[in-house]
């Protein structure tokens, strides 16, 4: 015996379920975060800088200089193996961006140059601490913290500007790569 159609449970479409959590992405990504490496969502470097700035302040304030070493290692891993291995970037691309949408895209070379500078200064700070030069290590750690937090809060990236200046001094003025149009 078969049931009449009126006795069958009616399922609601997914969009009608009020308790279902859905991403609020306003538009699909115009650039994939892990494969379109010539561009980057401008909020990703700011998220990375916020993490670096806060952790650097904590490291200097508490004397836990090994946190500066961990930050330098994290930057080295991200620079060597890509964004997929940069923990703050992954947090941004997997948790923040799906909820708030993609920010403006920008050329990825200046933020990468800034990360190289950050790595060098954080590595120097760690070496200074290991060598027993606490004041030099703290100074370098605070320099990174100040510049990273400045970038995170205002969007002015000193390392990015240094990259563009270095391009100009080499005789090859910085020209941004083409940014894909939003769909």
URVENHU-V965554 format. One record per backbone hydrogen bond with DSSP energy under -0.5 kcal/mol. CO is the residue of the C=O (numbers start at 1). NH is the residue of the N-H. If there is no record, write none. Layout:
co->CO nh->NH
co->CO nh->NH
This chain:
co->4 nh->7
co->4 nh->8
co->5 nh->8
co->9 nh->11
co->13 nh->16
co->14 nh->17
co->16 nh->18
co->17 nh->20
co->32 nh->36
co->35 nh->37
co->36 nh->39
co->38 nh->108
co->40 nh->106
co->41 nh->44
co->41 nh->45
co->42 nh->46
co->43 nh->47
co->44 nh->48
co->45 nh->49
co->46 nh->50
co->47 nh->51
co->48 nh->52
co->49 nh->53
co->50 nh->54
co->51 nh->55
co->52 nh->56
co->53 nh->57
co->54 nh->58
co->55 nh->59
co->56 nh->60
co->57 nh->61
co->58 nh->62
co->59 nh->63
co->59 nh->64
co->63 nh->65
co->64 nh->67
co->65 nh->68
co->65 nh->69
co->66 nh->70
co->67 nh->71
co->68 nh->72
co->69 nh->73
co->70 nh->74
co->71 nh->75
co->72 nh->76
co->73 nh->77
co->74 nh->78
co->75 nh->79
co->76 nh->80
co->77 nh->81
co->78 nh->82
co->82 nh->85
co->83 nh->86
co->85 nh->87
co->86 nh->90
co->87 nh->91
co->88 nh->92
co->89 nh->93
co->90 nh->94
co->91 nh->95
co->91 nh->96
co->92 nh->96
co->92 nh->97
co->96 nh->99
co->96 nh->100
co->97 nh->101
co->98 nh->24
co->98 nh->25
co->104 nh->42
co->106 nh->40
co->107 nh->111
co->108 nh->112
co->109 nh->113
co->110 nh->114
co->111 nh->115
co->112 nh->116
co->113 nh->117
co->114 nh->118
co->115 nh->119
co->116 nh->120
co->117 nh->121
co->118 nh->122
co->119 nh->123
co->120 nh->124
co->121 nh->125
co->122 nh->126
co->123 nh->127
co->124 nh->128
co->125 nh->129
co->126 nh->130
co->127 nh->131
co->128 nh->133
co->129 nh->132
co->132 nh->134
co->133 nh->137
co->134 nh->138
co->135 nh->139
co->136 nh->140
co->137 nh->141
co->138 nh->142
co->139 nh->143
co->140 nh->144
co->141 nh->145
co->142 nh->146
co->143 nh->147
co->144 nh->148
co->145 nh->149
co->146 nh->150
co->147 nh->151
co->148 nh->152
co->149 nh->153
co->150 nh->154
co->150 nh->155
co->150 nh->156
co->151 nh->155
co->155 nh->157
co->156 nh->158
co->157 nh->161
co->158 nh->162
co->159 nh->163
co->160 nh->164
co->161 nh->165
co->162 nh->166
co->163 nh->167
co->164 nh->168
co->165 nh->169
co->166 nh->170
co->167 nh->172
co->168 nh->171
